[in-house]
Amino acid sequence: MNGSKTYLACALALGYAAFAYFTGHIDAASAGQLVETALIGAGLRHGISTGA
């Protein structure tokens, strides 16, 4: 389970952003910000773990 927690958190954040947007709880800008932040976190995790 080494490293998969970060990707699970990213997937949950993406799911939440989509769900909240389609149910009207957040607007498109907020959903986009959540998606961008989740992807940046996953990208940083990948870069750190591979030594890139």
N, C-alpha and C positions, 0 to 999 in steps of 0.2 A: 504494500500500500504506500510505498515510498513515492511521494510526489503526486499521487492521484487525488489527494485531498484538495489541492489547489485547482485541479481541473474540474473536480466535482463542484467546488464553490463557483467556478466560472460558469459551468453549465446551469447551476441553480440561479445565478444572477441573470443569465440570458433568458431563462424560462420566466423568471419573475418580471423582467422588463417587458417581455411579449405579453404575458398575462395581464399585467397592470395597464399596459397601453390599450389592449383590446377591450378591457372592461371599463375603461375611462377613468381610472384612478390617477394616471399620470399622462402628460402630454408627450408629443413626439420628441421634443427636445430633451426631456428628462429620460425617456426611454433610450434615446441615442447616447446620452451621457453614461447611463448604466452599462450599455453594451460596450462602449469604448473603454470604460474603466475595467470591465471584466476581461476584455481581450488584451489590454495592456498588462494586466496582472498575470495572465496566462503566458504571454510572450516573455515577460521578464523572468518568470519561473523557468521557462524552457531555456532561455539564454543563460541563466545562472547554472542550471543543472548540466548543460552541455559544455559550459566553459567558453561560449562564443563571445 
